[in-house]
Amino acid sequence: MSEIFALIEHRQGAIRDVSYELMTCGRILAEKLNTKLTAILLGYNTQKFVESVKSQAHRILVIDNEVLKEFNAESYQITLSKIIKKENPSITLIGHTAFGMDLCPALATQLNIPFTTDCLNMEMVDRNLIVTRQMYDGKLNAKVKFRKNPSYILSLRAGCFPAEDCSLNAEIVNIESPITTEPDYRKFVEYIEAAVGDVDITKADIVIGVGRGIKDKENLTMVEEFANTIGGVVACSRPIVDAEWLPKDRQVGSSGKTIKPKLYIAMGISGAFQHIMGMKSSDTIIAINKDPNAPIFNEADYGIVDDLFKVLPVLKDKILEMKH
Ligand SMILES: Cc1cc2nc3c(=O)[nH]c(=O)nc-3n(C[C@H](O)[C@H](O)[C@H](O)COP(=O)(O)OP(=O)(O)OC[C@H]3O[C@@H](n4cnc5c(N)ncnc54)[C@H](O)[C@@H]3O)c2cc1C
């Protein structure tokens, strides 16, 4: 069986967490298929990246060229398509990130390779690749079986596999870059960091997330008061930002911020996967929702099935009582 490939994603000089998750997934698949994991590293001055990846894969294919310093889907497509054509991996894993979403469809179309997006899990059953994806806003998991093909491309959702310590010692293979200039029709211009507002929800130990269950902008005051009581900050789901009740820098999720606080309390948030992606790595998750079937309870360590307007004052009083 030919190898498993995992594309290393990096941004502004740092390897992104999803790359390590891809390599964990890649090693599991490689073991099942009795093959090896190769990390694909495209970049410039890649030595420090090589050092970080060396223990995680059996082999690293490195293309080090200034043209690949920053991500450009077109340059990556040209380069990767050449590597995949030559090496013929059985599976190429790429992060389902803004970067992967930009790259994968055109790459798969060019190579005419079956491609599945946003995969949560992969397994081999009788040497058939079965992939788990979500449907209907995360309410159902679908198992997808492919027609037989020598090669597949899968984009993997961030956070589905752990980044694990490993002690492999990859063989490093340097390859000439097939391109030396960015295509005329698409060039990398610059990174613009999103502005940080008065509260940085990524740095807080305690975050209270509010969702549409809060009903009205006025009700945010009681949540702010609660957050002050327990020394936390208020974050939110996307509809709250869309309604302009809180600024965009408070949004948690795939199109907002990723947070890893010690405690996340989700209030009136259903738990759509786009939201979960941004908070699932919190140390402890408490959910308050009046719907016992809300998907947020699948992620929560503790759940309160009740009306948040009843629960919140009781919680606040209890905390104040304990403080005194
Ligand atoms: C491309 C894309 C990107 C997205 N990015 C993000 C993102 O980054 N972050 C994000 O959050 N969403 C994102 N979304 C939206 C996401 O799909 C959901 O629509 C959104 O997360 C739902 O927000 P919610 O849970 O607040 O609202 P709802 O899904 O409407 O849930 C409200 C919940 O409140 C509960 N509730 C109602 N009243 C009460 C009460 N009195 N007491 C207790 N519980 C109550 C209900 O039972 C319900 O579960 C994205 C969507 C798309 C398509």
The ligand as a MOL file (V3000), in Angstrom:
LIG
                    3D

  0  0  0     0  0            999 V3000
M  V30 BEGIN CTAB
M  V30 COUNTS 53 58 0 0 0
M  V30 BEGIN ATOM
M  V30 1 C -19.7690 29.1590 7.6160 0
M  V30 2 C -20.3850 29.2640 9.0030 0
M  V30 3 C -19.5820 29.6580 10.0330 0
M  V30 4 C -20.1120 29.7660 11.3120 0
M  V30 5 N -19.3080 30.1510 12.3280 0
M  V30 6 C -19.7930 30.1800 13.5770 0
M  V30 7 C -18.9530 30.5200 14.6840 0
M  V30 8 O -17.7650 30.8170 14.5340 0
M  V30 9 N -19.4970 30.5250 15.9210 0
M  V30 10 C -20.8140 30.2050 16.1460 0
M  V30 11 O -21.2330 30.2290 17.3150 0
M  V30 12 N -21.6180 29.8930 15.1170 0
M  V30 13 C -21.1540 29.8840 13.8490 0
M  V30 14 N -21.9920 29.5930 12.8220 0
M  V30 15 C -23.4360 29.4690 13.1070 0
M  V30 16 C -23.8100 28.1060 13.6600 0
M  V30 17 O -24.0780 27.2130 12.5940 0
M  V30 18 C -25.0790 28.2010 14.5270 0
M  V30 19 O -26.1220 28.7390 13.7420 0
M  V30 20 C -24.8970 29.0370 15.7660 0
M  V30 21 O -23.7630 28.6130 16.4970 0
M  V30 22 C -26.1300 28.9200 16.6390 0
M  V30 23 O -26.0150 29.8270 17.7030 0
M  V30 24 P -26.8130 29.5990 19.0460 0
M  V30 25 O -26.4450 28.2940 19.6300 0
M  V30 26 O -26.6230 30.8200 19.8730 0
M  V30 27 O -28.3390 29.6430 18.5570 0
M  V30 28 P -29.4080 28.4800 18.4000 0
M  V30 29 O -28.8860 27.3740 17.5810 0
M  V30 30 O -30.6720 29.1490 17.9620 0
M  V30 31 O -29.5780 27.9130 19.8680 0
M  V30 32 C -30.1580 28.5970 20.9200 0
M  V30 33 C -30.2500 27.6270 22.0750 0
M  V30 34 O -30.7390 28.3050 23.2130 0
M  V30 35 C -31.5850 27.4280 23.9210 0
M  V30 36 N -32.4860 28.2640 24.7130 0
M  V30 37 C -33.4580 29.0990 24.2600 0
M  V30 38 N -34.0280 29.7570 25.2870 0
M  V30 39 C -33.4080 29.3270 26.4190 0
M  V30 40 C -33.5460 29.6200 27.7890 0
M  V30 41 N -34.4330 30.5210 28.2170 0
M  V30 42 N -32.7630 28.9920 28.6720 0
M  V30 43 C -31.8430 28.0720 28.2630 0
M  V30 44 N -31.6560 27.7410 26.9530 0
M  V30 45 C -32.4280 28.3710 26.0580 0
M  V30 46 C -32.2900 26.6210 22.8660 0
M  V30 47 O -32.7390 25.3880 23.4010 0
M  V30 48 C -31.1880 26.4490 21.8240 0
M  V30 49 O -30.4780 25.2330 22.0320 0
M  V30 50 C -21.4840 29.4680 11.5460 0
M  V30 51 C -22.2820 29.0690 10.4810 0
M  V30 52 C -21.7360 28.9650 9.2280 0
M  V30 53 C -22.6250 28.5140 8.0970 0
M  V30 END ATOM
M  V30 BEGIN BOND
M  V30 1 1 1 2
M  V30 2 1 2 3
M  V30 3 2 2 52
M  V30 4 2 3 4
M  V30 5 1 4 5
M  V30 6 1 4 50
M  V30 7 2 5 6
M  V30 8 1 6 7
M  V30 9 1 6 13
M  V30 10 2 7 8
M  V30 11 1 7 9
M  V30 12 1 9 10
M  V30 13 2 10 11
M  V30 14 1 10 12
M  V30 15 2 12 13
M  V30 16 1 13 14
M  V30 17 1 14 15
M  V30 18 1 14 50
M  V30 19 1 15 16
M  V30 20 1 16 17
M  V30 21 1 16 18
M  V30 22 1 18 19
M  V30 23 1 18 20
M  V30 24 1 20 21
M  V30 25 1 20 22
M  V30 26 1 22 23
M  V30 27 1 23 24
M  V30 28 2 24 25
M  V30 29 1 24 26
M  V30 30 1 24 27
M  V30 31 1 27 28
M  V30 32 2 28 29
M  V30 33 1 28 30
M  V30 34 1 28 31
M  V30 35 1 31 32
M  V30 36 1 32 33
M  V30 37 1 33 34
M  V30 38 1 33 48
M  V30 39 1 34 35
M  V30 40 1 35 36
M  V30 41 1 35 46
M  V30 42 1 36 37
M  V30 43 1 36 45
M  V30 44 2 37 38
M  V30 45 1 38 39
M  V30 46 1 39 40
M  V30 47 2 39 45
M  V30 48 1 40 41
M  V30 49 2 40 42
M  V30 50 1 42 43
M  V30 51 2 43 44
M  V30 52 1 44 45
M  V30 53 1 46 47
M  V30 54 1 46 48
M  V30 55 1 48 49
M  V30 56 2 50 51
M  V30 57 1 51 52
M  V30 58 1 52 53
M  V30 END BOND
M  V30 END CTAB
M  END
